[in-house]
Amino acid sequence: MHVSFVGAGPGDPELITVKGQRLLGEADVIIYAGSLVNPALLSLAKQGTSIYNSASMTLDQVIKVMEKATERGQKTVRLHTGDPSIYGAIQEQMDALDKKGISYEVIPGVSSFLATAAALQREYTLPDVSQTVIITRLEGRTPVPEKEKLALLASHNATMCIFLSVHMIDSVMKELIDGGYQQDTPVAIVQKASWPDQKIFRGTVSTIGKIVTDAKIDRTAMIVVGRCLDSQYALSRLYAPEFGHMYRDAK
């Protein structure tokens, strides 16, 4: 048996993939990120499944559970929030499994930055506005490479989705201004995107700090910055009648 790393999606239990849902139902052991994954997903587990909350576990403890389950011929699901490839800390787990000769697979999930776009009902990549989405975070206890400092990334003025940083909102906005965003650049904060208690806050680079502080939002929130949030934009050429492609002739 091998280990399945499964993206749980952003919160709404229906936003897990069909494959992820099936694997949860088949698992003999589930290790889930308890601080972030919606516990409603655990209702998909079959009776008798051993369930571990990794919020209180170390990496070694997580790997040990996987190793013992594999030795017993059991199916293990490691359930991560959103998509496990983004701030999921799965590489160190996969490397540890490689050393032990334990096979694994990764099942992608809907990331919170995508659920945030859905909540805002906005498209990140508007023609003539932005064709680039930067996914990043402000440096905190976890450092970032020197060339990925927020102010340097901000110099592109692209659409930016900033994870794990809302508790440092004033520092985030200062970095964005230092990097070149205008103070009237729109900003949206979505807390717990897709959850029943989802909240949306809107402002600008110069005003959002006070809005977030007054609302006491300090975790599980995505920061989106960019003109895609309110700009005029050119229509997509893909659907223009004079734009021909392999499926349709130009008129």
C-alpha positions, -999 to +999 in steps of 0.1 A: +000+000+000+011+036-005+004+070+009-020+094-009-014+131-004-049+147-010-058+183-015-089+189+007-098+221-012-104+255+004-131+246+029-164+237+012-166+199+015-180+197-020-148+213-035-127+182-029-120+163-061-140+132-069-108+112-066-099+127-033-133+120-020-130+083-030-096+079-014-109+094+018-137+068+018-112+040+012-085+050+037-076+030+067-056+058+082-062+096+077-038+122+089-053+157+084-042+192+089-065+200+118-059+237+120-071+243+084-090+213+069-128+214+073-136+185+098-168+179+078-146+160+053-138+134+079-174+123+077-164+107+044-142+082+063-154+046+067-161+032+101-130+021+119-106+045+101-078+057+124-078+095+123-048+117+133-047+155+137-013+166+125-016+200+141-002+185+173+023+162+156+059+165+145+072+155+110+088+124+126+055+114+142+036+119+109+061+097+090+060+070+117+022+067+114+025+064+076+053+038+080+034+016+104+002+018+083+022+007+052+037-022+072+002-033+080-009-031+044-032-002+051-042+027+029-031+061+042-045+095+032-025+126+042-052+154+039-038+189+033-058+221+029-063+236-005-038+222-030-009+204-013+017+219-036+012+254-023+026+260+012+017+224+020+051+213+034+047+180+015+082+179+000+098+170+033+073+143+038+078+128+003+116+130+008+112+111+041+090+084+024+116+081-004+143+073+022+120+046+036+111+031+003+074+040+007+055+049-025+030+078-027+008+098-050-004+134-049-040+143-057-044+180-065-070+202-048-087+236-053-064+262-038-077+290-016-065+316-040-089+301-066-117+300-041-110+336-033-114+346-070-147+327-070-159+345-039-149+379-054-164+369-087-134+383-105-110+371-131-073+375-122-061+376-158-079+404-176-067+415-211-048+448-210-048+447-172-028+417-160-018+385-175+003+374-146-007+361-111+020+362-084+014+338-055+036+347-026+037+356+011+054+382+033+085+371+050+079+362+087+092+333+107+097+315+074+122+335+053+118+341+016+146+342-010+162+376-014+149+380-050+114+372-038+110+400-013+075+415-016+086+449-027+106+434-056+076+413-067+053+443-064+074+462-090+056+441-117+022+456-107+006+422-116-023+406-098-009+394-065-023+367-042-006+369-008-009+339+015-003+337+053+003+374+058-030+391+069-017+393+105+010+416+091-013+437+069+004+470+075+038+456+066+024+440+035+009+473+023+041+492+030+061+467+009+036+470-019+038+508-019+076+506-018+076+483-047+055+505-069+018+499-064-002+531-063-020+538-031-054+536-048-047+501-061-077+479-052-072+453-025-096+425-014-094+403+017-113+371+018-114+352+051-122+315+049-131+315+012-159+289+005-167+283+042-202+291+055-187+320+076-167+335+046-161+372+049-150+397+023-134+431+029-125+456+001-104+487+001-072+500-014-035+497-006-038+528+016-071+519+034-072+482+038-049+480+068-074+499+090-104+479+076-087+446+085-075+458+119-109+471+128-125+438+118-098+419+138-089+396+109-056+379+117-057+345+101-071+322+073-074+351+049-062+357+014-050+391+003-056+400-034-040+431-049-044+444-084-063+464-110-082+432-120-105+439-090-121+470-106-105+479-140-119+484-174-105+458-197-103+447-233-126+418-244-109+385-249-097+381-285-106+344-283-143+351-288-140+380-312-157+373-345-127+386-365-103+364-346-098+330-363-083+299-348-083+261-354-119+257-343-135+288-360-128+308-391-125+346-388-154+366-401 
